[in-house]
């Protein structure tokens, strides 16, 4: 088996330099702003794969900081009266409550569409 050649992407986007005057500008404008709800295009998915047959509703496509995503997930879980989690830019709600979640998101002016079965 041949070894893979390392590239810059393998370093995680870091570039090392011996220049003492080099300034780090990588984290400068990193404060991500959340788009207005009417500018967001979310997708409501249904899944039971990899979860022992248990069904979940997954909301994908949120653009904004992690704190806003967590707050939206918490609000949806509370309104549906179920558990869930927020990770990898997705909101995972236990059960197949797509219609109820889509209705709640539309009331908050989000653009949401049903994806899959």
C-alpha positions as CSV (number, residue, x, y, z in Angstrom):
1,X,0.0,0.0,0.0
2,X,1.5,3.3,-1.1
3,X,1.6,6.2,1.4
4,X,-0.5,9.3,0.5
5,X,1.5,12.5,0.0
6,X,0.6,15.2,2.5
7,X,-0.7,18.5,1.2
8,X,-1.6,21.9,2.7
9,X,-5.2,20.7,3.3
10,X,-3.8,17.9,5.6
11,X,-2.4,20.6,7.9
12,X,-5.9,22.0,8.6
13,X,-5.4,25.1,6.5
14,X,-2.4,26.3,8.6
15,X,0.6,27.7,6.9
16,X,3.9,27.8,8.9
17,X,6.4,30.6,8.4
18,X,9.7,31.6,9.7
19,X,9.0,35.3,9.1
20,X,8.9,37.2,12.4
21,X,6.9,40.0,11.0
22,X,4.0,37.9,9.7
23,X,0.7,38.8,11.2
24,X,-2.0,36.2,11.8
25,X,-5.2,37.4,10.1
26,X,-6.9,34.0,10.0
27,X,-9.4,34.7,12.8
28,X,-10.1,38.3,11.9
29,X,-13.6,38.5,10.5
30,X,-14.8,35.2,11.9
31,X,-17.8,36.5,13.8
32,X,-20.6,34.9,11.8
33,X,-23.9,36.8,11.7
34,X,-27.1,35.0,11.6
35,X,-29.3,35.6,8.5
36,X,-32.8,36.9,9.0
37,X,-35.4,34.0,9.2
38,X,-37.0,35.0,5.9
39,X,-33.6,34.7,4.2
40,X,-33.0,31.2,5.6
41,X,-33.8,28.1,3.5
42,X,-34.2,25.1,5.8
43,X,-34.9,21.4,4.9
44,X,-37.0,19.1,7.1
45,X,-35.8,15.5,6.7
46,X,-37.1,12.2,8.2
47,X,-34.7,9.5,9.2
48,X,-34.4,6.3,11.1
49,X,-31.1,5.0,9.8
50,X,-28.4,4.3,12.3
51,X,-30.7,4.9,15.2
52,X,-31.9,1.4,16.0
53,X,-35.2,2.0,14.1
54,X,-36.1,5.1,16.1
55,X,-37.4,7.9,14.0
56,X,-36.1,11.5,14.0
57,X,-36.8,14.7,12.2
58,X,-33.6,16.5,11.0
59,X,-33.6,20.2,10.2
60,X,-30.7,21.1,7.8
61,X,-29.5,24.3,6.1
62,X,-29.3,26.8,9.0
63,X,-26.8,29.5,8.4
64,X,-25.5,31.4,11.4
65,X,-23.6,31.0,14.7
66,X,-23.8,27.8,16.7
67,X,-25.5,29.7,19.6
68,X,-28.5,30.7,17.3
69,X,-28.8,27.1,16.0
70,X,-28.8,25.8,19.6
71,X,-31.5,28.3,20.6
72,X,-33.7,27.4,17.6
73,X,-33.3,23.7,18.4
74,X,-34.2,24.3,22.1
75,X,-37.3,26.2,21.0
76,X,-38.5,23.5,18.6
77,X,-37.9,20.7,21.2
78,X,-39.9,22.6,23.8
79,X,-42.8,23.3,21.4
80,X,-43.0,19.7,20.3
81,X,-42.5,18.3,23.9
82,X,-39.7,15.9,22.8
83,X,-36.0,15.5,23.1
84,X,-33.3,16.0,20.6
85,X,-29.9,17.4,20.0
86,X,-28.0,20.0,17.9
87,X,-24.8,19.0,16.2
88,X,-22.9,19.4,13.0
89,X,-25.1,22.3,11.9
90,X,-28.3,20.2,12.2
91,X,-31.2,20.1,14.6
92,X,-32.3,16.5,15.4
93,X,-35.8,16.2,17.0
94,X,-37.0,12.8,18.2
95,X,-40.1,11.4,16.4
96,X,-41.6,12.2,13.1
97,X,-43.0,15.7,13.8
98,X,-42.1,17.2,10.4
99,X,-45.5,18.9,9.8
100,X,-45.6,20.4,13.2
101,X,-42.0,21.6,13.0
102,X,-42.5,23.0,9.6
103,X,-45.5,24.9,10.8
104,X,-43.6,26.3,13.7
105,X,-40.7,27.4,11.5
106,X,-43.1,29.1,9.0
107,X,-44.7,31.0,11.8
108,X,-41.2,32.4,12.6
109,X,-40.8,33.4,8.9
110,X,-38.3,30.6,8.0
111,X,-38.5,29.2,4.5
112,X,-38.7,25.4,5.0
113,X,-39.4,22.6,2.7
114,X,-40.1,18.9,3.2
115,X,-37.4,16.6,1.9
116,X,-37.8,12.9,1.3
117,X,-40.6,10.4,2.1
